[in-house]
Amino acid sequence: MNNTHNVAEAVQRVTKEIRTLESQYQRKPESVALLAVSKTKPIEAIRAAYSAGQRHFGENYVDEAVEKIQTLSRDHPDEHYHWHFIGGIQSRKTQAIAESFSWVHSVDRVKIINRLASQRPSELPPLNICVQVNIDNEASKSGAAESELEELAAACATHEQLQLRGLMAIPAPRSSFEEQRKPFAKLATLFELLRQTHSHMDTLSIGMSSDLPAAIAEGATIVRVGTAIFGQRA
């Protein structure tokens, strides 16, 4: 679906689906933001999504993302994108993330928090942080354990260059709507517990193309959609 017309139509279709699900699950209108996951996709597809009103884009690979960000900033300075890093974070890549992105959804270690804070340029606004939770305790997945969340939240709070916004998770795939809801409900409970000491938190980054209804039913405020907008990755 790299045809730019199709991408623009897809953004409108997915946005309409989100608004319908908000109504269906008694969510406040426009309380769920769409994050278009543009990893491995060309700049032409990103600009097509932008032309359809999309402003927030998620990237997984630092080098690829920085190249896109720099190219778009240089060639189209009148366009204003919000870049979210959603991939695994290597220590040697934190400076590029801190300098280039406005959001990071995949923070799961105090070391990474401290590096992002120290490397965030002082002239930029605070970096928005979501702590990634390994909600199913999968050995193969990134993310913090439930028991580590307060420590990570407290670490964010010590840095004025960071703004803790909320939690992110990528549950193991489940086949039914009701089963998909369970890990999201668990994360929403952890979110509310953490808000007792970090009341400014406002973000639950959950849900992708395959489990969008379940995520919105359980309180998602950002949904990360790639395939339904840009098509299958090559």
C-alpha positions, 0 to 999 in steps of 0.5 A: 500500500505504498500508493500515496492515495491509498495511504491517505485513504487508510489514515481517514479510514483508521481515524474513523474506526477509532472514533466509532470505537470511542463511541461504542465503548463510551470513551470521550470523543477524540480521546484516542490518538492515532500513532502511524507506525512508519518504520521501513516506509518511504518518505513519500508514504509518510508525507501522504499520511501527513497530507491526510491530517496525520501528525504523529509517527512512530519509528523503531530503528534509530538510524533509519528514523533520524535520516527521515527526520532530517530529510523531512526537516530540510526539504519540507520545513513548513511541515511539523511532524511529531516523532515517537520512538517505539523500538528497543533502546540500545545505550549507544543510540540514546543520544540520537533518540534524545536529540531527534524525538519528542516521545519515547514509548519503550523505556524500561531501565533506569540507565536509559532514563538517565542517559536520555535526560543527560543527552536531551538538548536544553533548548528542546521541550522535555522528552515525553516518556512512556515506560514499557511494561512486559505485561505477559512476562515474556522472556523474548520481550523488552519491558519492565516488570510490574515490580520495577514501575515505581522505581522507573517512574521516580527516576523520570521524576528526578529529571526536568528534561523528561516528562513521564506520560504513562505506560506502554505494552505489547501483549502476546497475541491472543485470538479473541476480543475478550482474551485481548482485553485481559492484559490491557485491563491489567495494564490499566490497573497498573497505570491507575496505581502509579497515578496515585503518586504520579498524578500527571500521567495521562497516556496508555500506549496500547493497541495495534492493527490487530487488537484495536477494539480491545485496547480502546475498550480498556482505556488506550489513549494512543494506538500504534497502527502501521499495517492498516495504514501503510500495508504489510512490510516488505 
